[in-house]
Every structure is written in structure tokens, then in C-alpha cells.
């Protein structure tokens, strides 16, 4: 890949990257990828239409697309858990494949150890001492780390740290 190609990949929007990968999947006739990309693009288009009905003319930006993708991933994880409990392996594998595709467009999440460290630092910087300060802590974490921390785990981690 040339320097020019690398430069254009850096300035491409997330929507452009998804469309490019979709076209590649179409050319390679990969049914799993094509169907997953169609779901992603449909969700983004649905969001764009909802914005237009509110009177906003711009399309979803990268941050909004990331929120859409996170929601899609969460839905698929919930479905995968149900399929696993129900012993539906063929449906479970479809959900897991879709999650892998969605993950390629999401920012990398911090590990649980890194998340604990950040939570400890935030508790100290906010001066939190009890569960009553949970709102301050979560607000501070969302401002700084909204893309890189899994907030479904943060709640448990922060409560555990405050109860020590």
C-alpha cells in the first residue's frame, strides 16, 4: 500500500470504510459479510432518516455511527447468549460472525485491568468516597473515555472499589 493510499484511509469517514468493505464483500461474494454489512448500512440509513425527520440535514457522523454499531453489537451479544443457552449452535455462530464484523469498526476497548486502573485514578481525582459520588465518577469517565471503556463493566468495578 502506498503512502497516498495510507493517507486516504486515515481521512476516510467510518461510513466510507464500511461502504468500501461492503463493496469488497460483494465482489468476493461472501454471503456472511454482505448480509452483515447490509444490516449495518440499513441501521445507519435508518438513523439518517430519523435525523431528517427532526429537521437536521447532515448525515450521521463517526461518533453516531459508533453508537449505532455498539447498539448492534449489544443486541447480537444478547441473542448469542440466548442461543447458547438454548443449544442453537447454528444461530450462535451467525451472531458471533456478525459481532466480529461489527468489532472491526469499533474503537479498541481497554482491558479489565486497564479499566480498573482508570477507575481508581478517576475516583481519586474526583475525591469520591462513597456510592453517593457514583454520578460524578461516571460523568468524568464518560467525558474522557466514552469510546474506549465498556461501561457495562465499569459500574461493577467502581462499586467494588468504593466498597473497599
C-alpha positions in Angstrom: 0.0 0.0 0.0 1.4 3.4 -1.0 1.7 6.4 1.2 -1.1 8.1 -0.7 -3.4 5.1 0.0 -2.5 5.2 3.7 -3.3 8.9 3.8 -6.7 8.4 2.2 -7.5 5.6 4.6 -6.8 7.9 7.5 -9.1 10.6 6.3 -11.9 8.3 5.2 -15.0 8.5 7.4 -16.3 5.4 9.1 -19.2 5.4 6.6 -16.8 5.4 3.7 -14.8 2.5 5.3 -18.0 0.5 5.8 -19.1 1.1 2.2 -15.7 0.1 0.9 -15.7 -3.1 2.9 -19.2 -3.8 1.7 -18.2 -3.4 -1.9 -15.3 -5.7 -1.4 -17.6 -8.3 0.2 -19.9 -8.0 -2.8 -17.1 -8.6 -5.2 -15.8 -11.6 -3.2 -19.4 -13.0 -2.9 -19.0 -13.6 0.8 -22.7 -14.0 1.9 -22.0 -13.6 5.6 -20.1 -10.3 5.2 -22.6 -9.0 2.6 -25.6 -9.6 4.9 -23.8 -8.1 7.9 -22.8 -5.0 6.0 -26.4 -4.7 4.7 -27.6 -4.7 8.3 -25.1 -2.1 9.3 -25.8 0.2 6.4 -29.6 -0.2 6.9 -29.2 0.9 10.6 -27.1 3.9 9.6 -29.6 4.9 6.9 -32.5 4.5 9.4 -30.6 6.8 11.7 -30.1 9.3 8.9 -33.8 9.3 8.1 -34.7 9.8 11.7 -32.4 12.9 11.8 -34.0 14.3 8.6 -37.5 14.0 10.2 -36.2 16.1 13.1 -35.1 18.8 10.5 -31.4 18.0 10.6 -29.9 17.7 7.1 -26.4 16.3 7.9 -25.8 12.5 7.9 -24.6 10.5 10.9 -21.0 11.3 11.9 -18.4 8.8 13.0 -19.4 9.1 16.7 -23.0 8.5 15.9 -22.1 5.5 13.7 -20.0 4.1 16.6 -23.1 4.4 18.9 -25.2 2.6 16.3 -22.6 -0.2 16.0 -22.3 -0.6 19.7 -26.1 -1.0 20.0 -26.0 -3.6 17.2 -23.2 -5.4 18.9 -25.0 -5.4 22.2 -28.2 -6.8 20.5 -26.2 -9.6 18.9 -24.4 -10.5 22.2 -27.7 -10.8 23.9 -29.0 -13.0 21.1 -25.9 -15.1 21.2 -26.3 -15.7 24.9 -29.8 -16.8 24.4 -28.8 -19.1 21.5 -26.0 -20.6 23.6 -28.4 -21.3 26.5 -30.9 -22.8 24.0 -28.3 -25.0 22.3 -28.8 -23.4 18.9 -25.2 -23.6 17.7 -26.0 -22.7 14.0 -27.7 -19.4 15.1 -25.0 -18.7 17.7 -22.3 -18.9 15.0 -24.2 -16.4 12.8 -24.4 -13.9 15.7 -20.7 -14.4 16.6 -19.7 -13.8 12.9 -21.7 -10.6 12.8 -20.2 -9.4 16.1 -16.7 -10.0 14.6 -17.5 -7.8 11.6 -19.0 -5.1 13.8 -16.0 -5.1 16.1 -13.7 -4.3 13.2 -15.2 -0.8 13.0 -15.4 -0.1 16.8 -12.5 1.5 18.7 -10.5 -1.0 20.7 -11.8 -1.4 24.3 -9.5 -1.3 27.2 -8.8 -4.5 29.2 -10.4 -5.0 32.6 -7.1 -4.3 34.3 -6.7 -1.0 32.4 -10.3 -0.1 33.2 -9.7 -0.8 36.9 -6.7 1.4 36.9 -8.6 4.3 35.2 -11.5 3.9 37.6 -9.1 4.1 40.6 -7.5 7.2 39.2 -10.9 8.8 38.5 -12.2 8.1 42.0 -9.1 9.8 43.4 -9.2 12.8 41.1 -12.9 13.4 41.8 -12.4 12.8 45.5 -15.1 10.2 45.7 -15.6 8.3 49.0 -18.9 6.5 48.7 -21.6 5.3 46.3 -23.2 8.7 46.6 -20.4 10.0 44.3 -21.1 7.5 41.6 -22.7 10.1 39.3 -19.5 12.3 39.4 -17.3 9.3 38.7 -19.4 8.0 35.8 -19.7 11.5 34.3 -15.9 12.0 34.4 -15.3 8.6 32.9 -17.8 9.2 30.1 -16.2 12.6 29.2 -12.7 11.1 29.0 -13.1 7.5 27.9 -16.5 7.1 26.2 -15.0 5.3 23.3 -12.5 3.0 25.0 -14.2 1.7 28.1 -17.0 -0.9 28.4 -19.5 0.9 30.7 -21.4 -2.3 31.4 -18.3 -3.4 33.4 -17.4 0.0 34.9 -20.4 0.1 37.2 -19.4 -3.1 38.9 -15.7 -2.1 39.1 -16.5 1.3 40.6 -18.9 -0.1 43.2 -16.3 -2.7 44.2 -13.6 0.0 44.5 -15.8 2.3 46.6 -16.8 -0.6 49.0 -13.2 -1.5 49.8 
